[in-house]
Amino acid sequence: MKIKRRNQKNVDRHCTQMLTDAERLAEKKSISKIEAYKKIEKHVYRRIEKERAADPERTINHESYEDDLDTKILELQSDLLEIEMKLVDALFSSSKLFVSRVLAIIEEMKTLNQDYIANVTNEVIQFNEKFREAALIEWEKFQAYAISIE
């Protein structure tokens, strides 16, 4: 029983670690994607600043830069959504695995308990039979002694 309980704790620890690892991996991937976007955005703003500094009088059309950034934002959103979906899948599969393993351990423990109870019941029945036989023998000896005294 102790071994089964220990196994249950180990499964709990393992599944919790899987969940934590999946969350950390998703966070790292999301942060790296966001940082990559910020680098691109920073370079675009620097190009705009250089163009403005080169010719401050002229009005420059920055629609191409805006379109590039909009495209990058959509890609970033798509990537972050994909990471989130993978995280949800990992969490779902991990929790499903945890539940199935714990249920299996609980079933094993239930079977072991039933076997233990059956064994104890059999031992009690055998003890009662032997005790009854011994008590009857002692009762017969007592009766024989009582008759011999009379």
N, C-alpha and C positions, 0 to 999 in steps of 0.2 A: 504494500500500500504506500509506504514511504517512497519507494522508487517511482511509482506512478505519479504521486504528487510532485516529486522532483522533476519528472518528465514534463508534467503540466507547466510547472514554473519555467522550465527551459524553453518550452514552446512559446510561452507568453513572452519571455525575454527575446527570443529569436524573431518573433513576428513584430514586436515593438521596435526592434533594431531595424528590421526591413522597412517599416513605415518611416522611421526617422531618416534612414539612408535615402529613401525615395524622395522625401521632402527636401532634404539637403541638396540632393542632386538637382532637383527641379529648381530650387532657389539659385544654385550656382549657374545653371544654364540660363535662367531668366536674367540674372544679373549680367552675365557675359553678353547676352543679346542686347540688353539695354545699353550697356557701356559701348558696344560696337556702334549702335545707333547714335549715341551721344558724340562719338568721335567723328562720324560722318557729318553730323549736324554742325559740330565745331568747325570742321574744314569748310563747309559751305558758308558759314558766317564769316570766316576769315577771308574767303574769296570775295564775298560781298564787300567787306570792309576795305580790301585792297583795291577793288574797282572804284569804290567811292573816294578813297584817298588819291587814286591816280587822276581822277577827273571829277572834282567836287561839284562843278557847275552842271554837268550833264545828268539827266535823269536816266537811270538804267532800269531796264525791265528785268525783273528777277523771277519771272514766272517759271522759267526752266528749273531754277533752283527750288522753287516752291513745289513744282511737280515731282522733282526728284525726292524731296523730303516727304511729300505725301505718299509716294510709292514706298519709300523706306519705312514710313510709319505703318502703312498697311502690312508690309512684310513682317515688321516687328510684332504687330498685333496677331498676325497669323502664327508666327513662331511661338509667341507666348501662349496662345490658345492651344497649340499643339502640345507644348510642354505641360500645360495644365491638364489636358485630356490624358496624357500619358501618366501623370501623377495620380489622377483619379482612378485610372485602370490599375495602377500598381497598388494603390490603397485598397481598392475593391478586391483584387486577387489576394492580397496579403490578409485582409480581414476574413475572406472566405476560407483561405487555408488555415488560419488560426481557429476559426469556428469548427471546421471539420476535424482538425487534429485534437482539439480539446474535447469535442464530442466523442471521438474514438477513445481517448483516455478515460473519460467519464464512464463510457460503456464498459471498458475493461475493469475499472474500479468497481462498477456495479456488479459485474460477473464475479469478481474476486470476493466481494462482500457476500454475495449469495452463496458462493462455495464455502466461505468461512462459516456463515450461519448454519448451513447444512451440516458441515463437519462438527460444529459445536453441538448442534441438536443431536446428531448421532452419538457423540461422546456422552452427552447427558443421558440419553436413553440407555446406552450400554452401562453407564455408571449406576443408574437407577435399577436396572435389572440385576446387576451384580450385588448391589446394596440390598435389594429385596431378597435375593437368594441367601446372602450372608445373614440377614436379619431373620429369615425363616429358620435357618440352621441354628442360630442362637436361640430362637424362641423354642425350637424343638428340644435343644439341650436344657433350656430352663424348665420346660415342661417335664422332661425326664428327671431332672434333679428334684423338682417339686414333688413328683410322684414317689421318688425314692426316699424322700424325707418323710413322707406320710406314713 
